[in-house]
Every structure is written in structure tokens, then in C-alpha cells.
Amino acid sequence: MTGCSWCRSGVLLGFLRLPGVWTNAVGAELRVVDEVPLCADCVWHWGDQPRRPDAVALAGELEAWRRGEL
Ligand SMILES: [Zn+2]
């Protein structure tokens, strides 16, 4: 198993596999699976941060939802 690509600690718990869709240059949609490393050090630091929404981003997403774009 390789080390963490974010903090370089080398303490990986595993990988989170996230399915998604990627559009290539000619517009064809391809199903992909992104692998996100789960790192003990990075998870620890995320847990220290209080969870607060970004008010500007939230207002923008709310407006997009009202326009029917989401
Ligand atoms: Zn890390």
C-alpha cells in the first residue's frame, strides 16, 4: 500500500471508492471509479475542524436550485 498523497504520512487506512461519470472530449459519458485515500492523519485533522457551511456558496447553490439548475 502506498503512502497518503495529501500529507505524505504513509498511514493509510484504505481507499474509498467513489463511482462517478466523466465526459470525454467528444461528449461521451464514461463510468469511472475514483479512489480516495483514507488516511489516519488527515481524518484526525478533519475531525478537529468545526463544520460550518460556506454562506456564499450555499446562497449560490440555493439560487441555482430555485432556477431549476440543480
Ligand atoms: Zn494523509
N, CA, C, O and the ligand as a Tripos MOL2 file, in Angstrom:
@<TRIPOS>MOLECULE
protein
  281   279    71     0     0
PROTEIN
NO_CHARGES

@<TRIPOS>ATOM
      1 N           0.8610   -1.1870    0.0000 N.3       1 MET1
      2 CA          0.0000    0.0000    0.0000 C.3       1 MET1
      3 C           0.8970    1.2360    0.0000 C.2       1 MET1
      4 O           1.8970    1.2820    0.7170 O.2       1 MET1
      5 N           0.5420    2.2270   -0.7960 N.am      2 THR2
      6 CA          1.3430    3.4410   -0.8810 C.3       2 THR2
      7 C           0.9660    4.4080    0.2330 C.2       2 THR2
      8 O          -0.0520    4.2200    0.8990 O.2       2 THR2
      9 N           1.7840    5.4470    0.4430 N.am      3 GLY3
     10 CA          1.5140    6.4360    1.4710 C.3       3 GLY3
     11 C           0.4190    7.4010    1.0590 C.2       3 GLY3
     12 O          -0.0530    7.3710   -0.0770 O.2       3 GLY3
     13 N           0.0210    8.2490    1.9820 N.am      4 CYS4
     14 CA         -1.0200    9.2440    1.7310 C.3       4 CYS4
     15 C          -0.5010   10.2940    0.7530 C.2       4 CYS4
     16 O           0.5800   10.8520    0.9410 O.2       4 CYS4
     17 N          -1.2840   10.5540   -0.2960 N.am      5 SER5
     18 CA         -0.8520   11.5320   -1.2990 C.3       5 SER5
     19 C          -1.0710   12.9680   -0.8230 C.2       5 SER5
     20 O          -0.5710   13.9000   -1.4530 O.2       5 SER5
     21 N          -1.8080   13.1690    0.2770 N.am      6 TRP6
     22 CA         -2.0560   14.5300    0.7740 C.3       6 TRP6
     23 C          -1.0220   14.9550    1.7950 C.2       6 TRP6
     24 O          -0.4170   16.0180    1.6550 O.2       6 TRP6
     25 N          -0.8100   14.1480    2.8180 N.am      7 CYS7
     26 CA          0.0880   14.5620    3.8950 C.3       7 CYS7
     27 C           1.4110   13.8040    3.8860 C.2       7 CYS7
     28 O           2.3120   14.1330    4.6570 O.2       7 CYS7
     29 N           1.5420   12.7960    3.0260 N.am      8 ARG8
     30 CA          2.7690   12.0080    2.8900 C.3       8 ARG8
     31 C           3.1260   11.2470    4.1620 C.2       8 ARG8
     32 O           4.2920   10.9190    4.3780 O.2       8 ARG8
     33 N           2.1240   10.9610    5.0140 N.am      9 SER9
     34 CA          2.4320   10.2960    6.2770 C.3       9 SER9
     35 C           2.6950    8.8080    6.1070 C.2       9 SER9
     36 O           3.4650    8.2210    6.8660 O.2       9 SER9
     37 N           2.0650    8.2040    5.1230 N.am     10 GLY10
     38 CA          2.2410    6.7770    4.9400 C.3      10 GLY10
     39 C           1.3590    5.9270    5.8330 C.2      10 GLY10
     40 O           1.5360    4.7100    5.8840 O.2      10 GLY10
     41 N           0.3910    6.5440    6.5530 N.am     11 VAL11
     42 CA         -0.5020    5.7950    7.4320 C.3      11 VAL11
     43 C          -1.8780    5.7370    6.7780 C.2      11 VAL11
     44 O          -2.7760    6.4990    7.1340 O.2      11 VAL11
     45 N          -2.0350    4.8330    5.8250 N.am     12 LEU12
     46 CA         -3.3140    4.7170    5.1230 C.3      12 LEU12
     47 C          -4.1840    3.6490    5.7620 C.2      12 LEU12
     48 O          -3.7100    2.5700    6.1190 O.2      12 LEU12
     49 N          -5.4730    3.9680    5.9000 N.am     13 LEU13
     50 CA         -6.4360    3.0040    6.4240 C.3      13 LEU13
     51 C          -7.0430    2.1780    5.3050 C.2      13 LEU13
     52 O          -7.5110    1.0630    5.5310 O.2      13 LEU13
     53 N          -7.0340    2.7320    4.0860 N.am     14 GLY14
     54 CA         -7.6190    2.0630    2.9350 C.3      14 GLY14
     55 C          -7.9950    3.0970    1.8960 C.2      14 GLY14
     56 O          -7.5270    4.2350    1.9400 O.2      14 GLY14
     57 N          -8.8420    2.6970    0.9620 N.am     15 PHE15
     58 CA         -9.2880    3.6020   -0.0930 C.3      15 PHE15
     59 C         -10.8060    3.6120   -0.1370 C.2      15 PHE15
     60 O         -11.4510    2.5720   -0.0010 O.2      15 PHE15
     61 N         -11.3750    4.8140   -0.3300 N.am     16 LEU16
     62 CA        -12.8080    4.9710   -0.5440 C.3      16 LEU16
     63 C         -13.0160    4.9940   -2.0500 C.2      16 LEU16
     64 O         -12.4060    5.8000   -2.7530 O.2      16 LEU16
     65 N         -13.8760    4.1110   -2.5460 N.am     17 ARG17
     66 CA        -14.1190    4.0260   -3.9960 C.3      17 ARG17
     67 C         -15.4190    4.7540   -4.3160 C.2      17 ARG17
     68 O         -16.4920    4.3320   -3.8870 O.2      17 ARG17
     69 N         -15.3230    5.8660   -5.0830 N.am     18 LEU18
     70 CA        -16.4740    6.7090   -5.4030 C.3      18 LEU18
     71 C         -16.8240    6.5700   -6.8790 C.2      18 LEU18
     72 O         -16.0400    6.9730   -7.7380 O.2      18 LEU18
     73 N         -17.9990    6.0010   -7.1860 N.am     19 PRO19
     74 CA        -18.4050    5.9110   -8.5870 C.3      19 PRO19
     75 C         -18.8090    7.2760   -9.1090 C.2      19 PRO19
     76 O         -19.3450    8.1000   -8.3670 O.2      19 PRO19
     77 N         -18.5500    7.5130  -10.3870 N.am     20 GLY20
     78 CA        -18.9170    8.7890  -10.9890 C.3      20 GLY20
     79 C         -18.9950    8.6630  -12.4950 C.2      20 GLY20
     80 O         -18.7980    7.5820  -13.0500 O.2      20 GLY20
     81 N         -19.2820    9.7690  -13.1500 N.am     21 VAL21
     82 CA        -19.3690    9.8110  -14.6070 C.3      21 VAL21
     83 C         -18.4330   10.8910  -15.0940 C.2      21 VAL21
     84 O         -18.4290   12.0000  -14.5600 O.2      21 VAL21
     85 N         -17.6290   10.5750  -16.1160 N.am     22 TRP22
     86 CA        -16.6840   11.5120  -16.7020 C.3      22 TRP22
     87 C         -17.0420   11.6880  -18.1640 C.2      22 TRP22
     88 O         -17.2920   10.7080  -18.8650 O.2      22 TRP22
     89 N         -17.0700   12.9280  -18.6310 N.am     23 THR23
     90 CA        -17.3820   13.2080  -20.0310 C.3      23 THR23
     91 C         -16.0840   13.4620  -20.7730 C.2      23 THR23
     92 O         -15.3040   14.3330  -20.3890 O.2      23 THR23
     93 N         -15.8460   12.6910  -21.8500 N.am     24 ASN24
     94 CA        -14.5860   12.8540  -22.5850 C.3      24 ASN24
     95 C         -14.7000   13.9820  -23.6150 C.2      24 ASN24
     96 O         -15.7300   14.6510  -23.6950 O.2      24 ASN24
     97 N         -13.6550   14.1890  -24.3920 N.am     25 ALA25
     98 CA        -13.5590   15.3240  -25.3130 C.3      25 ALA25
     99 C         -14.6440   15.3260  -26.3830 C.2      25 ALA25
    100 O         -15.0090   16.3920  -26.8800 O.2      25 ALA25
    101 N         -15.1680   14.1560  -26.7500 N.am     26 VAL26
    102 CA        -16.2150   14.1010  -27.7780 C.3      26 VAL26
    103 C         -17.6190   14.0300  -27.1700 C.2      26 VAL26
    104 O         -18.5930   13.8150  -27.8920 O.2      26 VAL26
    105 N         -17.7310   14.2090  -25.8460 N.am     27 GLY27
    106 CA        -19.0260   14.2730  -25.1900 C.3      27 GLY27
    107 C         -19.5840   12.9460  -24.7320 C.2      27 GLY27
    108 O         -20.7070   12.8930  -24.2300 O.2      27 GLY27
    109 N         -18.8290   11.8750  -24.8920 N.am     28 ALA28
    110 CA        -19.3110   10.5650  -24.4370 C.3      28 ALA28
    111 C         -19.1270   10.4450  -22.9240 C.2      28 ALA28
    112 O         -18.0800   10.8110  -22.3900 O.2      28 ALA28
    113 N         -20.1550    9.9290  -22.2350 N.am     29 GLU29
    114 CA        -20.0740    9.7570  -20.7900 C.3      29 GLU29
    115 C         -19.4920    8.3920  -20.4630 C.2      29 GLU29
    116 O         -19.9170    7.3700  -21.0030 O.2      29 GLU29
    117 N         -18.5180    8.3950  -19.5750 N.am     30 LEU30
    118 CA        -17.8510    7.1690  -19.1700 C.3      30 LEU30
    119 C         -18.0320    6.9950  -17.6730 C.2      30 LEU30
    120 O         -17.8650    7.9440  -16.9070 O.2      30 LEU30
    121 N         -18.3740    5.7820  -17.2560 N.am     31 ARG31
    122 CA        -18.4680    5.4830  -15.8240 C.3      31 ARG31
    123 C         -17.0580    5.2540  -15.2860 C.2      31 ARG31
    124 O         -16.2770    4.4900  -15.8540 O.2      31 ARG31
    125 N         -16.7500    5.9300  -14.1820 N.am     32 VAL32
    126 CA        -15.4270    5.8120  -13.5820 C.3      32 VAL32
    127 C         -15.5780    5.5580  -12.0820 C.2      32 VAL32
    128 O         -16.6360    5.7960  -11.5010 O.2      32 VAL32
    129 N         -14.5200    5.0800  -11.4830 N.am     33 VAL33
    130 CA        -14.4730    4.9100  -10.0280 C.3      33 VAL33
    131 C         -13.2190    5.6260   -9.5350 C.2      33 VAL33
    132 O         -12.1000    5.2350   -9.8650 O.2      33 VAL33
    133 N         -13.4170    6.6790   -8.7410 N.am     34 ASP34
    134 CA        -12.2910    7.4040   -8.1470 C.3      34 ASP34
    135 C         -11.9330    6.7410   -6.8260 C.2      34 ASP34
    136 O         -12.8050    6.3760   -6.0380 O.2      34 ASP34
    137 N         -10.6460    6.5940   -6.6030 N.am     35 GLU35
    138 CA        -10.1850    6.0420   -5.3220 C.3      35 GLU35
    139 C          -9.6070    7.1760   -4.4870 C.2      35 GLU35
    140 O          -8.6450    7.8310   -4.8890 O.2      35 GLU35
    141 N         -10.2080    7.4030   -3.3140 N.am     36 VAL36
    142 CA         -9.7620    8.4490   -2.3990 C.3      36 VAL36
    143 C          -9.0660    7.7800   -1.2230 C.2      36 VAL36
    144 O          -9.6680    6.9400   -0.5550 O.2      36 VAL36
    145 N          -7.8050    8.1350   -0.9530 N.am     37 PRO37
    146 CA         -7.1190    7.5090    0.1710 C.3      37 PRO37
    147 C          -7.7170    7.9440    1.5000 C.2      37 PRO37
    148 O          -7.9870    9.1260    1.7120 O.2      37 PRO37
    149 N          -7.9210    6.9820    2.3900 N.am     38 LEU38
    150 CA         -8.3820    7.2760    3.7520 C.3      38 LEU38
    151 C          -7.1560    7.2020    4.6550 C.2      38 LEU38
    152 O          -6.5890    6.1290    4.8640 O.2      38 LEU38
    153 N          -6.7610    8.3360    5.1790 N.am     39 CYS39
    154 CA         -5.5200    8.4510    5.9390 C.3      39 CYS39
    155 C          -5.8360    8.7560    7.3980 C.2      39 CYS39
    156 O          -6.6660    9.6180    7.6850 O.2      39 CYS39
    157 N          -5.1920    8.0680    8.3060 N.am     40 ALA40
    158 CA         -5.4370    8.2830    9.7410 C.3      40 ALA40
    159 C          -5.0980    9.7140   10.1380 C.2      40 ALA40
    160 O          -5.8280   10.3150   10.9270 O.2      40 ALA40
    161 N          -4.0150   10.2750    9.6160 N.am     41 ASP41
    162 CA         -3.6320   11.6410    9.9800 C.3      41 ASP41
    163 C          -4.5990   12.6730    9.4180 C.2      41 ASP41
    164 O          -4.9870   13.5950   10.1350 O.2      41 ASP41
    165 N          -5.0050   12.5450    8.1390 N.am     42 CYS42
    166 CA         -5.9190   13.5130    7.5290 C.3      42 CYS42
    167 C          -7.2820   13.4560    8.2070 C.2      42 CYS42
    168 O          -7.8730   14.5030    8.4720 O.2      42 CYS42
    169 N          -7.8060   12.2430    8.5000 N.am     43 VAL43
    170 CA         -9.1050   12.1100    9.1790 C.3      43 VAL43
    171 C          -9.0430   12.7820   10.5380 C.2      43 VAL43
    172 O          -9.9950   13.4390   10.9590 O.2      43 VAL43
    173 N          -7.9090   12.6150   11.2280 N.am     44 TRP44
    174 CA         -7.7480   13.2230   12.5450 C.3      44 TRP44
    175 C          -7.8610   14.7430   12.4520 C.2      44 TRP44
    176 O          -8.5360   15.3580   13.2780 O.2      44 TRP44
    177 N          -7.2090   15.3660   11.4540 N.am     45 HIS45
    178 CA         -7.2380   16.8250   11.3170 C.3      45 HIS45
    179 C          -8.6180   17.3170   10.8800 C.2      45 HIS45
    180 O          -9.0510   18.3860   11.3090 O.2      45 HIS45
    181 N          -9.3170   16.5490   10.0280 N.am     46 TRP46
    182 CA        -10.6670   16.9580    9.6360 C.3      46 TRP46
    183 C         -11.5670   16.9680   10.8550 C.2      46 TRP46
    184 O         -12.4250   17.8430   10.9760 O.2      46 TRP46
    185 N         -11.3950   16.0220   11.7590 N.am     47 GLY47
    186 CA        -12.2130   15.9420   12.9590 C.3      47 GLY47
    187 C         -12.0090   17.1200   13.8860 C.2      47 GLY47
    188 O         -12.8900   17.4350   14.6860 O.2      47 GLY47
    189 N         -10.8360   17.7940   13.7910 N.am     48 ASP48
    190 CA        -10.5620   18.9530   14.6370 C.3      48 ASP48
    191 C         -11.2870   20.2060   14.1620 C.2      48 ASP48
    192 O         -11.4800   21.1430   14.9360 O.2      48 ASP48
    193 N         -11.6880   20.2280   12.9000 N.am     49 GLN49
    194 CA        -12.2720   21.4390   12.3230 C.3      49 GLN49
    195 C         -13.7730   21.4830   12.5770 C.2      49 GLN49
    196 O         -14.4670   20.4930   12.3430 O.2      49 GLN49
    197 N         -14.2870   22.6200   13.0550 N.am     50 PRO50
    198 CA        -15.7370   22.7460   13.1830 C.3      50 PRO50
    199 C         -16.3740   22.7710   11.8030 C.2      50 PRO50
    200 O         -15.8320   23.3610   10.8680 O.2      50 PRO50
    201 N         -17.5330   22.1240   11.6810 N.am     51 ARG51
    202 CA        -18.2350   22.0630   10.3990 C.3      51 ARG51
    203 C         -19.1190   23.3000   10.2610 C.2      51 ARG51
    204 O         -20.1230   23.4290   10.9620 O.2      51 ARG51
    205 N         -18.7450   24.2120    9.3560 N.am     52 ARG52
    206 CA        -19.5550   25.3890    9.0850 C.3      52 ARG52
    207 C         -19.7560   25.4900    7.5860 C.2      52 ARG52
    208 O         -18.7860   25.3950    6.8330 O.2      52 ARG52
    209 N         -20.9840   25.6800    7.1290 N.am     53 PRO53
    210 CA        -21.1930   25.8290    5.6870 C.3      53 PRO53
    211 C         -20.6470   27.1610    5.1930 C.2      53 PRO53
    212 O         -20.6430   28.1490    5.9280 O.2      53 PRO53
    213 N         -20.1880   27.1860    3.9510 N.am     54 ASP54
    214 CA        -19.7430   28.4170    3.3050 C.3      54 ASP54
    215 C         -21.0010   29.1690    2.8890 C.2      54 ASP54
    216 O         -21.6930   28.7380    1.9670 O.2      54 ASP54
    217 N         -21.3150   30.2900    3.5520 N.am     55 ALA55
    218 CA        -22.5760   31.0120    3.3400 C.3      55 ALA55
    219 C         -22.7180   31.4950    1.8990 C.2      55 ALA55
    220 O         -23.8200   31.4570    1.3510 O.2      55 ALA55
    221 N         -21.6480   31.9430    1.2790 N.am     56 VAL56
    222 CA        -21.7180   32.4380   -0.0990 C.3      56 VAL56
    223 C         -22.0060   31.2900   -1.0570 C.2      56 VAL56
    224 O         -22.8500   31.4150   -1.9440 O.2      56 VAL56
    225 N         -21.3060   30.1740   -0.8800 N.am     57 ALA57
    226 CA        -21.5270   29.0110   -1.7420 C.3      57 ALA57
    227 C         -22.9310   28.4540   -1.5420 C.2      57 ALA57
    228 O         -23.5870   28.0580   -2.5050 O.2      57 ALA57
    229 N         -23.3890   28.4240   -0.3020 N.am     58 LEU58
    230 CA        -24.7310   27.9220   -0.0070 C.3      58 LEU58
    231 C         -25.7940   28.7940   -0.6640 C.2      58 LEU58
    232 O         -26.7590   28.2700   -1.2210 O.2      58 LEU58
    233 N         -25.6330   30.1230   -0.6090 N.am     59 ALA59
    234 CA        -26.5960   31.0370   -1.2340 C.3      59 ALA59
    235 C         -26.6120   30.8420   -2.7510 C.2      59 ALA59
    236 O         -27.6740   30.8800   -3.3710 O.2      59 ALA59
    237 N         -25.4360   30.6330   -3.3480 N.am     60 GLY60
    238 CA        -25.3540   30.3990   -4.7870 C.3      60 GLY60
    239 C         -26.0450   29.1090   -5.1870 C.2      60 GLY60
    240 O         -26.7480   29.0650   -6.1970 O.2      60 GLY60
    241 N         -25.8490   28.0590   -4.4040 N.am     61 GLU61
    242 CA        -26.4920   26.7830   -4.7070 C.3      61 GLU61
    243 C         -28.0000   26.8720   -4.5160 C.2      61 GLU61
    244 O         -28.7540   26.2510   -5.2660 O.2      61 GLU61
    245 N         -28.4520   27.6360   -3.5220 N.am     62 LEU62
    246 CA        -29.8840   27.8110   -3.2980 C.3      62 LEU62
    247 C         -30.5170   28.5390   -4.4910 C.2      62 LEU62
    248 O         -31.5930   28.1580   -4.9520 O.2      62 LEU62
    249 N         -29.8540   29.5750   -4.9850 N.am     63 GLU63
    250 CA        -30.3580   30.3010   -6.1600 C.3      63 GLU63
    251 C         -30.4030   29.3960   -7.3830 C.2      63 GLU63
    252 O         -31.3700   29.4310   -8.1440 O.2      63 GLU63
    253 N         -29.3510   28.5740   -7.5820 N.am     64 ALA64
    254 CA        -29.3320   27.6420   -8.7180 C.3      64 ALA64
    255 C         -30.4720   26.6350   -8.5980 C.2      64 ALA64
    256 O         -31.0890   26.2660   -9.5970 O.2      64 ALA64
    257 N         -30.7520   26.1900   -7.3640 N.am     65 TRP65
    258 CA        -31.8400   25.2350   -7.1400 C.3      65 TRP65
    259 C         -33.1840   25.8910   -7.4620 C.2      65 TRP65
    260 O         -34.0560   25.2620   -8.0620 O.2      65 TRP65
    261 N         -33.3530   27.1770   -7.0560 N.am     66 ARG66
    262 CA        -34.6030   27.8960   -7.3550 C.3      66 ARG66
    263 C         -34.8080   28.0720   -8.8530 C.2      66 ARG66
    264 O         -35.9410   28.0690   -9.3340 O.2      66 ARG66
    265 N         -33.6980   28.2270   -9.5960 N.am     67 ARG67
    266 CA        -33.8060   28.3730  -11.0500 C.3      67 ARG67
    267 C         -34.0160   27.0180  -11.7350 C.2      67 ARG67
    268 O         -34.2430   26.9590  -12.9440 O.2      67 ARG67
    269 N         -33.9420   25.9390  -10.9650 N.am     68 GLY68
    270 CA        -34.1380   24.6060  -11.5270 C.3      68 GLY68
    271 C         -32.8960   24.0160  -12.1510 C.2      68 GLY68
    272 O         -32.9820   23.0650  -12.9280 O.2      68 GLY68
    273 N         -31.7270   24.5720  -11.8180 N.am     69 GLU69
    274 CA        -30.4800   24.0930  -12.4160 C.3      69 GLU69
    275 C         -29.8640   22.9380  -11.6290 C.2      69 GLU69
    276 O         -28.9510   22.2770  -12.1240 O.2      69 GLU69
    277 N         -30.3460   22.6850  -10.4200 N.am     70 LEU70
    278 CA        -29.8010   21.5690   -9.6460 C.3      70 LEU70
    279 C         -30.8100   20.4480   -9.5330 C.2      70 LEU70
    280 O         -30.5260   19.4220   -8.9150 O.2      70 LEU70
    281 ZN         -2.9220   11.9920    4.9800 Zn       71 ZN71
@<TRIPOS>BOND
     1     1     2 1
     2     2     3 1
     3     3     4 2
     4     3     5 am
     5     5     6 1
     6     6     7 1
     7     7     8 2
     8     7     9 am
     9     9    10 1
    10    10    11 1
    11    11    12 2
    12    11    13 am
    13    13    14 1
    14    14    15 1
    15    15    16 2
    16    15    17 am
    17    17    18 1
    18    18    19 1
    19    19    20 2
    20    19    21 am
    21    21    22 1
    22    22    23 1
    23    23    24 2
    24    23    25 am
    25    25    26 1
    26    26    27 1
    27    27    28 2
    28    27    29 am
    29    29    30 1
    30    30    31 1
    31    31    32 2
    32    31    33 am
    33    33    34 1
    34    34    35 1
    35    35    36 2
    36    35    37 am
    37    37    38 1
    38    38    39 1
    39    39    40 2
    40    39    41 am
    41    41    42 1
    42    42    43 1
    43    43    44 2
    44    43    45 am
    45    45    46 1
    46    46    47 1
    47    47    48 2
    48    47    49 am
    49    49    50 1
    50    50    51 1
    51    51    52 2
    52    51    53 am
    53    53    54 1
    54    54    55 1
    55    55    56 2
    56    55    57 am
    57    57    58 1
    58    58    59 1
    59    59    60 2
    60    59    61 am
    61    61    62 1
    62    62    63 1
    63    63    64 2
    64    63    65 am
    65    65    66 1
    66    66    67 1
    67    67    68 2
    68    67    69 am
    69    69    70 1
    70    70    71 1
    71    71    72 2
    72    71    73 am
    73    73    74 1
    74    74    75 1
    75    75    76 2
    76    75    77 am
    77    77    78 1
    78    78    79 1
    79    79    80 2
    80    79    81 am
    81    81    82 1
    82    82    83 1
    83    83    84 2
    84    83    85 am
    85    85    86 1
    86    86    87 1
    87    87    88 2
    88    87    89 am
    89    89    90 1
    90    90    91 1
    91    91    92 2
    92    91    93 am
    93    93    94 1
    94    94    95 1
    95    95    96 2
    96    95    97 am
    97    97    98 1
    98    98    99 1
    99    99   100 2
   100    99   101 am
   101   101   102 1
   102   102   103 1
   103   103   104 2
   104   103   105 am
   105   105   106 1
   106   106   107 1
   107   107   108 2
   108   107   109 am
   109   109   110 1
   110   110   111 1
   111   111   112 2
   112   111   113 am
   113   113   114 1
   114   114   115 1
   115   115   116 2
   116   115   117 am
   117   117   118 1
   118   118   119 1
   119   119   120 2
   120   119   121 am
   121   121   122 1
   122   122   123 1
   123   123   124 2
   124   123   125 am
   125   125   126 1
   126   126   127 1
   127   127   128 2
   128   127   129 am
   129   129   130 1
   130   130   131 1
   131   131   132 2
   132   131   133 am
   133   133   134 1
   134   134   135 1
   135   135   136 2
   136   135   137 am
   137   137   138 1
   138   138   139 1
   139   139   140 2
   140   139   141 am
   141   141   142 1
   142   142   143 1
   143   143   144 2
   144   143   145 am
   145   145   146 1
   146   146   147 1
   147   147   148 2
   148   147   149 am
   149   149   150 1
   150   150   151 1
   151   151   152 2
   152   151   153 am
   153   153   154 1
   154   154   155 1
   155   155   156 2
   156   155   157 am
   157   157   158 1
   158   158   159 1
   159   159   160 2
   160   159   161 am
   161   161   162 1
   162   162   163 1
   163   163   164 2
   164   163   165 am
   165   165   166 1
   166   166   167 1
   167   167   168 2
   168   167   169 am
   169   169   170 1
   170   170   171 1
   171   171   172 2
   172   171   173 am
   173   173   174 1
   174   174   175 1
   175   175   176 2
   176   175   177 am
   177   177   178 1
   178   178   179 1
   179   179   180 2
   180   179   181 am
   181   181   182 1
   182   182   183 1
   183   183   184 2
   184   183   185 am
   185   185   186 1
   186   186   187 1
   187   187   188 2
   188   187   189 am
   189   189   190 1
   190   190   191 1
   191   191   192 2
   192   191   193 am
   193   193   194 1
   194   194   195 1
   195   195   196 2
   196   195   197 am
   197   197   198 1
   198   198   199 1
   199   199   200 2
   200   199   201 am
   201   201   202 1
   202   202   203 1
   203   203   204 2
   204   203   205 am
   205   205   206 1
   206   206   207 1
   207   207   208 2
   208   207   209 am
   209   209   210 1
   210   210   211 1
   211   211   212 2
   212   211   213 am
   213   213   214 1
   214   214   215 1
   215   215   216 2
   216   215   217 am
   217   217   218 1
   218   218   219 1
   219   219   220 2
   220   219   221 am
   221   221   222 1
   222   222   223 1
   223   223   224 2
   224   223   225 am
   225   225   226 1
   226   226   227 1
   227   227   228 2
   228   227   229 am
   229   229   230 1
   230   230   231 1
   231   231   232 2
   232   231   233 am
   233   233   234 1
   234   234   235 1
   235   235   236 2
   236   235   237 am
   237   237   238 1
   238   238   239 1
   239   239   240 2
   240   239   241 am
   241   241   242 1
   242   242   243 1
   243   243   244 2
   244   243   245 am
   245   245   246 1
   246   246   247 1
   247   247   248 2
   248   247   249 am
   249   249   250 1
   250   250   251 1
   251   251   252 2
   252   251   253 am
   253   253   254 1
   254   254   255 1
   255   255   256 2
   256   255   257 am
   257   257   258 1
   258   258   259 1
   259   259   260 2
   260   259   261 am
   261   261   262 1
   262   262   263 1
   263   263   264 2
   264   263   265 am
   265   265   266 1
   266   266   267 1
   267   267   268 2
   268   267   269 am
   269   269   270 1
   270   270   271 1
   271   271   272 2
   272   271   273 am
   273   273   274 1
   274   274   275 1
   275   275   276 2
   276   275   277 am
   277   277   278 1
   278   278   279 1
   279   279   280 2
@<TRIPOS>SUBSTRUCTURE
     1 MET1         2 RESIDUE 1 A MET
     2 THR2         6 RESIDUE 1 A THR
     3 GLY3        10 RESIDUE 1 A GLY
     4 CYS4        14 RESIDUE 1 A CYS
     5 SER5        18 RESIDUE 1 A SER
     6 TRP6        22 RESIDUE 1 A TRP
     7 CYS7        26 RESIDUE 1 A CYS
     8 ARG8        30 RESIDUE 1 A ARG
     9 SER9        34 RESIDUE 1 A SER
    10 GLY10       38 RESIDUE 1 A GLY
    11 VAL11       42 RESIDUE 1 A VAL
    12 LEU12       46 RESIDUE 1 A LEU
    13 LEU13       50 RESIDUE 1 A LEU
    14 GLY14       54 RESIDUE 1 A GLY
    15 PHE15       58 RESIDUE 1 A PHE
    16 LEU16       62 RESIDUE 1 A LEU
    17 ARG17       66 RESIDUE 1 A ARG
    18 LEU18       70 RESIDUE 1 A LEU
    19 PRO19       74 RESIDUE 1 A PRO
    20 GLY20       78 RESIDUE 1 A GLY
    21 VAL21       82 RESIDUE 1 A VAL
    22 TRP22       86 RESIDUE 1 A TRP
    23 THR23       90 RESIDUE 1 A THR
    24 ASN24       94 RESIDUE 1 A ASN
    25 ALA25       98 RESIDUE 1 A ALA
    26 VAL26      102 RESIDUE 1 A VAL
    27 GLY27      106 RESIDUE 1 A GLY
    28 ALA28      110 RESIDUE 1 A ALA
    29 GLU29      114 RESIDUE 1 A GLU
    30 LEU30      118 RESIDUE 1 A LEU
    31 ARG31      122 RESIDUE 1 A ARG
    32 VAL32      126 RESIDUE 1 A VAL
    33 VAL33      130 RESIDUE 1 A VAL
    34 ASP34      134 RESIDUE 1 A ASP
    35 GLU35      138 RESIDUE 1 A GLU
    36 VAL36      142 RESIDUE 1 A VAL
    37 PRO37      146 RESIDUE 1 A PRO
    38 LEU38      150 RESIDUE 1 A LEU
    39 CYS39      154 RESIDUE 1 A CYS
    40 ALA40      158 RESIDUE 1 A ALA
    41 ASP41      162 RESIDUE 1 A ASP
    42 CYS42      166 RESIDUE 1 A CYS
    43 VAL43      170 RESIDUE 1 A VAL
    44 TRP44      174 RESIDUE 1 A TRP
    45 HIS45      178 RESIDUE 1 A HIS
    46 TRP46      182 RESIDUE 1 A TRP
    47 GLY47      186 RESIDUE 1 A GLY
    48 ASP48      190 RESIDUE 1 A ASP
    49 GLN49      194 RESIDUE 1 A GLN
    50 PRO50      198 RESIDUE 1 A PRO
    51 ARG51      202 RESIDUE 1 A ARG
    52 ARG52      206 RESIDUE 1 A ARG
    53 PRO53      210 RESIDUE 1 A PRO
    54 ASP54      214 RESIDUE 1 A ASP
    55 ALA55      218 RESIDUE 1 A ALA
    56 VAL56      222 RESIDUE 1 A VAL
    57 ALA57      226 RESIDUE 1 A ALA
    58 LEU58      230 RESIDUE 1 A LEU
    59 ALA59      234 RESIDUE 1 A ALA
    60 GLY60      238 RESIDUE 1 A GLY
    61 GLU61      242 RESIDUE 1 A GLU
    62 LEU62      246 RESIDUE 1 A LEU
    63 GLU63      250 RESIDUE 1 A GLU
    64 ALA64      254 RESIDUE 1 A ALA
    65 TRP65      258 RESIDUE 1 A TRP
    66 ARG66      262 RESIDUE 1 A ARG
    67 ARG67      266 RESIDUE 1 A ARG
    68 GLY68      270 RESIDUE 1 A GLY
    69 GLU69      274 RESIDUE 1 A GLU
    70 LEU70      278 RESIDUE 1 A LEU
    71 ZN71       281 GROUP 0 **** ****
